[in-house]
Amino acid sequence: MTLSLANHEASLPIAYRLYLPEDWAKDRARRDKARVPETMAFQTKPEIAFEQIKAAQAAGLPPGVVLMDAGYGNDTRLRTDITALGLSCVAGIGPNTSVWPPGMAPLPPQPRTGQGRPQKRLQRDVRHPPIAVKALALSLPAEAGPRVAWRKGSADWLASRFTRLRLRPAHRDNLLTKPRPEEWLLIEWPEDKTEPTKYWFATLPEDIAFDRLVDLAKLRWRIERD
């Protein structure tokens, strides 16, 4: 696993960590044979990634927008923890990620009707459910978004069709006491495809330019080269 600093001209890996699978971490014979240090315990990949980000911030490295593929972006806790550090992120997510459509939010706690403690958690029901980002995207006109170019390729500019919406992530928010803040959902739907191909959450300002949002989402290509 790596963490890199990147811009349009270059990228620099600044942290490396070998991921130790849980079955290895719990296997004494394997640990002894591979000389795994006693201090190394199992951590998930999102947990390791967050440690690397915190270490970079503590070291005073230039802060920027955290870019993640869906392997990390699907982890709601990681995205929340990054926001708590005061950092913005653009995170790939899967098509089944749940959201509240624009203008919608979870229901407030129900008022107490009798004895017992009042409810504090947000509510949802069959008449007021969240929706998967793919289902939301497919409910939009295919031509809803503009064609946006993000960088010069080997032969021509790379471009695709995108849609963006302001909405609230919905994953397990029925365990929360207040709704998550609104953020951007960015959807890539190439003209030659019958359905969208990629989705991102972005905790960037509401007034960010459309082409700048796409540019940041696509900047991961430099990191992938590492």
Disulfide bonds with the S-S distance in Angstrom:
none
